[in-house]
Amino acid sequence: MQHKSLVADRWLTGILGRDAYCLIVGDSFATDIYNRTAAGYAFLQEVKRGPVFLYSRVSPALTNYVAFLEEEKFRLVDTTVTFEKAITMPGRQEAGIHIRFAVTEDADQTAALAKRAFMFSRFHLDPAFPQETADKIKGEWARNFFSGGRGNAMVIAEVDHRVAGFLQLLFGPEGTLIIDLIAVDERHRRKGIATGMIAYAESHCGHFETIRVGTQVANIPSLRFYERAGFLVSASNYVFHYHHPIQKEAEVG
């Protein structure tokens, strides 16, 4: 069951073992949800009564909607910044690093890297999630590419025949290439791997004009990297989470 402003996230439901929904603050939000007399608001209240995880993104400029989410007991867990830049001619590839598109055999190494590489995702920043749960979500997010569940392309960086980094991509509208996930093994950072994977994607993924990526305000190294790479800020959003019951999530094994 779902509503046009409250959409079931079946993949995340499967990870958490309880219902998960995305509350979309879009064109219909004002009449569907924000208007507390609408049917959508009644559905939101019904969903909130059961064991559930809800999440929502909203522009900081929409202060009335921010106040609404806070009144509904949603908790601010993250502020994201979206960067964009025009796609340019790729730079050189660092010696000893082999960059290519992912193949099926990369699934286990890539998922393992994703499981240990993230610190600042909205799940890691939410104190209601144990680190084991947040790590598992990211690991399964990357593995989802290999099962055809998410992503249009994935770039792999190899060092000594091992996956040292990956770049999961979405083909967005209007000539936009979107970085969905990017990670580099801690042992191989500051070697130009992230830059090399982005350059490879720009030159091998088809005719895109712009590349876009989102990151967290809390992730200072990531912010600095994108600024050095020539990306410019194009948008920002608050990320809110709602948990019921409001307690520490059970660990996911």
N, C-alpha and C positions, 0 to 999 in steps of 0.2 A: 504494500500500500504506500502511495506517495501523493504529493501535490506538486503543482508546477513550481512553487517556490521552496518546497521541502522535498528533496530528491534522495531516495534511498541509495546508499553507497554499499552495494552488496559485497564488493571485494573487501572493504574494511570491516564489514560485519563478519566476514569469514575469518579475518585475522583476530578480531577482538572477542568473538564469541557472543556478541550482543548487537542489537540493532545500531546502525550508524546512518546518519543523514547529513546531507549538506544543505544548510539554509542559505538560499541564494538571494542576496540583496541586489536584485536586478530590476527590470522595468516594471514587473508586476508586484514587487514587494510592498509598495505603499498601499495598494488596494487589497492584497491577499493576506498580508501578515501585519503590517504596521497599523492598519485599521483593525482594531481589536474586536470589531463586531463581524468581521468577515469569516467565511468558512475556513479559510486557510489558517487563521489564528486558532480556531477551535481544534483543527487537526494538530497544530503545533502543541497545544496543551495536552491533547490526548497522547501524543508521542512522548512527551516529557514525563508522563506518569509511569512509564515502564522503564526497565533497564535499557539505557540508551546513551549513545555518544553523538553529540551534534557539533558541527563546526560551521563557521561562517567567516567571510571576508568582506570588509567594508572600507571604503575610502575614509581617511581621517577627516575629510571635508564634510562628510555627511554626519554631522554631530547629533542630529535628531535620531538617526538610526543607531549610532553608537550608544546613545542613552537608552534606547529601546532594548538593545541586547543586554546591557548592564542591568536594566530593570528585570529582565527575564532570567537573570542569574547566569548569563554567559560570562566567561572570564577571559580577559585579554591575556594571550600567551605569546604573541609574536607580532612584530611589525616587519612587513616585507617591503623590499624595494625592487622595482623592475628596472632593468637596464636594457638599452638597445644600442646597436651600432650598425652602420652600413657594412655589408660584406665586402671585403677587400681581397686583394691577391694574397695568398698565404705566404708566410715566412718559411724559413728553412727548418728542417727537422733535426733535432739534436741527435748526435751520434749515439749508437747503442740502444736507441728506442725505435721499435717497430710499431707503426700505427696502421690499422686496418679496420675493416668492418667486422663486427662480431659474428661468430658462428655458434652453432648449437653446443659445441664442446666447451664453450666459454662460460656456460651458465653457472656452474658450481663456484668457480673462482670469482666470478663477477658478483654473485650474490653474497659470498663470504666477505668480499671487499666492502660492499655496500653496508653490510651488517656492522662493520667495525669502523667505518670511515666518517660517520656523521656525528656531530656534537650539537649543532645549532638548529636542527629541524624543529618544526612546531611541536612535534611529538617529544623530542628531547627537552624542549623548553617548558613543556607542561609538567608540573610536579605531580600531577595525578597519574602519569604514566611511569612505571619503573623503566630504567634504562634498557632492561632486557626486552621489554615490549617495543620501545621506540626503535631499538636496533633491529628487531625482527621485522617491523613494518618496512624499514628501508631495504633490508635484505630481500624481502618478498616483492617489494616494488621493482627492484632491478630484475629479479627472476621472472617477473610478470612479462617482461619484454620477450623472453624466450618461449613463453607459452602463447604468445600472440595477444596478450591481454592489454598491453599498453606500450606505446612507442612505435614510431615509424622507422627508426634506424638507431643503431648503436655503434659507436666507435670504440675500439679497444686499443690501448697502448700496452705493448709487451716489453719487458726487460728480462733477458735471459730465459725466454720462452715461458714467462709467467705474466699473468695479468697484473699490470702495475697501475692501471687507471682505466676508467670507462666514461663514456659520454652518451647518455640516453637522450634521444631527440624526438620531437614532435614536428610534423609538417603543418604549420599554422596557415591561416588564411592570408590573403593579400601579400604573398611572397615573403612570408616570415618563417624563419627557422627558429624553433624554440628549444632551448636547453631545458630538459625535464629533470635530469639528474646528472651531476658530474662529481667524480671522486677520484682521488689519487692516493695510492698507498702511502702511509706516513714515511716509510723508508725511502721513497722515491720522489718526495716533494722538492720543490725549488730546482728542478732539473728541466723545466720547460715542457713537461708532459701535458699539463692542462692547456697551455697555449698551442702545443702541437696538435692535440685532439680537436680543438676548436678550428684551427686552420684546415685540418683534414676535412672536417664536416663542411666548412665553407666551400671547399673546392671539389667535393665528391658527392654532395647530396642533391645536386640539381640546380635549377635556376631560381635561387632565392636572392632577394635584395637586402633583407634585414635579418639580423640575428638578435634574439631576445632571451633574457634570463632573469630569474628572480632569486633574491637571496635575503637573508635576515639582517636587520640592523645590528643584531648582536654579533654577527659574524664579521668582525672587523677585517681579518685577513682576506676574506672573500670580497668585501667591498673594495679594498685596496687593489686586489688583483684585477677586477673588472675596470676600475678607473685607469690603471696602467695600460690595460689592453685596448683602451679607446672607447669603452662603453660609456653612455650617458644615461642619467636617471630619466625615466619616462613616466613613472607612476609609483604610488605607495599604497599600502593597505594595512589595516589592522586585521589580525586573525584572532577570532574568538572561539573558545571551546566550552561546551556544556557537558557535564557528566551527571548521570543519575543511575545509581545512587552516588552522591558526592563523597567519594572515598578513594583510597589508593587502588589503582587497577590491579587485578590479579595478574601475576606474572604469566606470560605466555611461554610455554616450553617449546 
